[in-house]
Structure formats: structure tokens, C-alpha cells
Amino acid sequence: MWYWCADQVIVQRVLASKNYAHAKASCVVAGYLKLLPMFLMVLPGMAARVLFPDDVACVVPEICEKVCGSREGCTNIAYPKIVIELLPAGKSNSDAPSS
């Protein structure tokens, strides 16, 4: 209830609106902004489970302990695994052109 109805951002947008139509529109815009963290946090984790099933999505506790050192699961390595495996290597300062 708090996340969608009593959040300070949504309440301030409604109280600062010109009329009822603007209040409804501001609630919709703020609601869409609240969906953004799902794409930033949940989707990369789910993609890591699909892309690296043996490392991130391990089910057997012994395999999880061998991969990441935890018997409960390897979800804590999902984002770093995506960054290391999928993103290209960056340039170091020695590779940068001198000015």
C-alpha cells in the first residue's frame, strides 16, 4: 500500500497539480517511474540465470559451493558475471591518446 499510494513522490505530484486530470496523469507517470527498478534489478538477474545456468542457477548445494562459495545459491554473482562475461573490456589510461 505504501509503495503505490503513500509514496512522497506521488503525493507531492498530486498535491502540486493544477486540476484533477493533472493529478491522475501525474500518478500514472510516477507509477511508470516506479516500474523502472524492475528492469534495472530483476531483468539482469533473470538474464544471468538463463545465460549462465551452471554458475548462477545452480540447484545442487555442492555445485553452488564450488562455484561461488555459498550452499544457498549463487545469485550474488549474477550481475558481476554479466558484466565480466558480456561487456567488452574498457580502455586503460595507457591506451588513451595523449593530448
Salt bridges, closest charged atoms under 4 A:
ASP7 OD2 - LYS34 NZ 2.85
ASP55 OD2 - LYS81 NZ 2.99
GLU62 OE2 - ARG71 NH2 3.49
GLU65 OE1 - ARG71 NH1 3.11
GLU85 OE2 - LYS81 NZ 3.65
